[in-house]
Amino acid sequence: MSESKAKRRWIALDCHVLVVASEGHFGDWSAYIGAVAGDNHDLEWLEVLHHGSKLPEKVAAVLFPDFAEKFVWRS
């Protein structure tokens, strides 16, 4: 798991599947899932953030409960 200064965090569900949570600019957040090559998650998470599929709120809240408690879900 990794976190950047911009309140983003990723977790690997598999070596080829990453989930990324990201805080928005207005105290909101979203989470995205995507397939990756699995060569370097520290670099691949950004591609998932920009091009992954948005997760439903309930699924994202299970994976990132701290985001769910602190931020408003971005619709």
C-alpha positions in Angstrom: 0.0 0.0 0.0 1.2 3.5 -0.7 0.1 7.0 -0.1 1.1 10.3 -1.7 0.9 13.8 -0.2 -2.3 14.5 -2.3 -4.4 12.1 -0.2 -4.3 9.3 -2.7 -3.7 5.6 -1.8 -3.6 2.4 -3.7 -4.0 -1.2 -2.8 -3.2 -4.3 -4.8 -6.1 -6.8 -5.0 -3.8 -9.0 -7.1 -0.5 -8.4 -8.8 -2.4 -7.3 -11.9 -5.3 -5.4 -10.2 -5.0 -2.1 -8.4 -7.6 0.0 -6.6 -6.9 3.7 -6.1 -8.7 6.1 -3.7 -8.3 9.8 -4.3 -9.5 12.9 -2.4 -11.1 15.5 -4.6 -10.7 19.3 -4.3 -13.9 19.8 -2.3 -13.5 17.3 0.5 -14.9 14.5 -1.6 -13.4 11.3 -2.8 -13.7 8.4 -5.3 -12.0 5.1 -5.9 -11.1 3.4 -9.2 -10.1 -0.1 -10.2 -8.0 -1.3 -13.1 -5.8 -3.9 -14.6 -2.0 -3.3 -14.7 1.0 -5.2 -16.0 2.2 -5.8 -12.4 5.7 -4.6 -13.1 5.8 -1.6 -10.7 2.7 -0.7 -8.7 4.4 2.5 -7.5 4.2 3.7 -11.1 1.1 1.9 -12.3 -1.4 3.3 -9.8 -1.5 6.6 -11.6 -2.8 5.0 -14.8 -5.6 3.4 -12.8 -6.4 6.7 -11.2 -6.8 8.4 -14.6 -8.2 5.5 -16.7 -9.7 2.9 -14.2 -13.3 2.1 -13.7 -15.0 4.0 -10.8 -16.1 1.7 -8.0 -19.5 1.9 -6.4 -19.5 3.8 -3.1 -20.3 0.7 -0.9 -17.4 -1.3 -2.4 -15.0 1.6 -2.2 -15.9 2.3 1.5 -15.1 -1.4 2.4 -11.6 -1.0 0.8 -10.9 2.5 2.1 -12.9 3.0 5.4 -10.8 5.9 6.4 -11.7 7.8 3.3 -15.4 6.9 3.8 -15.3 8.3 7.3 -13.4 11.5 6.5 -14.7 12.6 3.1 -18.0 12.9 1.2 -18.4 10.5 -1.7 -18.0 12.1 -5.2 -20.9 11.1 -7.4 
